[in-house]
Amino acid sequence: MRHKKVITAIGAIAAVGFSLAGCSSNAPAASSGTVTVARLSGSDDKWKAIADKFHEVNPDLTVEYTIIPTDSYNQQMG
């Protein structure tokens, strides 16, 4: 008898979960905004070029590129 109640409860929880999942929005994510990139590096030439290329392909997104020197990483990220 107890086993039957557990199975019924699990079934009810699953049914509620599936019905709530059906309520989710299928709208695409926004295609504009700001992307923040923090990079632990001593040099930014290569990564700056990558960020610039990303911005060319995604003009509606703004890339904020920050280089964090290795000697101050813990201070910056802490």
C-alpha positions as CSV (number, residue, x, y, z in Angstrom):
1,M,0.0,0.0,0.0
2,R,2.8,2.4,0.9
3,H,4.6,1.6,-2.3
4,K,1.5,2.6,-4.3
5,K,1.3,6.0,-2.5
6,V,5.0,6.7,-3.3
7,I,4.5,5.9,-7.0
8,T,1.3,8.1,-7.1
9,A,3.2,11.0,-5.5
10,I,6.1,10.7,-7.9
11,G,3.6,10.6,-10.8
12,A,1.8,13.7,-9.5
13,I,5.1,15.6,-9.1
14,A,6.2,14.6,-12.7
15,A,2.8,15.8,-14.1
16,V,3.2,19.1,-12.4
17,G,6.7,19.4,-13.7
18,F,5.7,18.6,-17.2
19,S,2.8,21.1,-17.2
20,L,5.1,23.9,-15.8
21,A,7.7,23.1,-18.5
22,G,5.0,23.6,-21.1
23,C,4.5,27.1,-19.8
24,S,8.0,28.2,-20.5
25,S,8.6,30.8,-23.2
26,N,10.0,29.7,-26.5
27,A,11.1,33.3,-27.4
28,P,14.7,33.6,-28.6
29,A,17.2,35.2,-26.3
30,A,17.9,38.9,-26.8
31,S,20.5,39.5,-29.5
32,S,21.8,42.7,-28.1
33,G,23.6,43.7,-24.9
34,T,27.0,43.8,-23.3
35,V,29.5,41.0,-23.1
36,T,32.1,41.4,-20.4
37,V,35.4,39.4,-20.8
38,A,38.0,39.3,-18.0
39,R,41.2,37.7,-19.1
40,L,44.2,36.7,-17.0
41,S,47.0,37.6,-19.2
42,G,50.2,39.6,-19.6
43,S,49.4,40.6,-23.2
44,D,46.2,41.5,-24.8
45,D,47.0,41.7,-28.5
46,K,45.7,38.3,-29.5
47,W,42.6,38.5,-27.3
48,K,41.8,42.1,-28.4
49,A,41.8,40.9,-32.0
50,I,39.4,38.1,-31.1
51,A,37.1,40.6,-29.3
52,D,37.2,42.9,-32.3
53,K,36.3,40.1,-34.7
54,F,33.4,39.0,-32.4
55,H,32.1,42.6,-32.5
56,E,32.3,42.6,-36.3
57,V,30.2,39.5,-36.5
58,N,27.8,40.7,-33.6
59,P,27.5,44.4,-34.0
60,D,24.5,44.6,-31.6
61,L,26.8,43.3,-28.8
62,T,29.3,45.5,-27.0
63,V,32.4,43.7,-25.8
64,E,34.1,45.1,-22.7
65,Y,37.5,43.5,-22.6
66,T,39.6,43.7,-19.4
67,I,43.1,42.4,-18.9
68,I,43.9,41.3,-15.4
69,P,47.7,41.1,-14.8
70,T,48.8,37.9,-13.2
71,D,50.3,39.6,-10.2
72,S,47.0,41.2,-9.1
73,Y,44.6,38.4,-10.1
74,N,43.6,37.4,-6.6
75,Q,43.0,41.0,-5.6
76,Q,40.8,41.7,-8.7
77,M,38.8,38.5,-8.6
78,G,38.5,38.2,-4.8
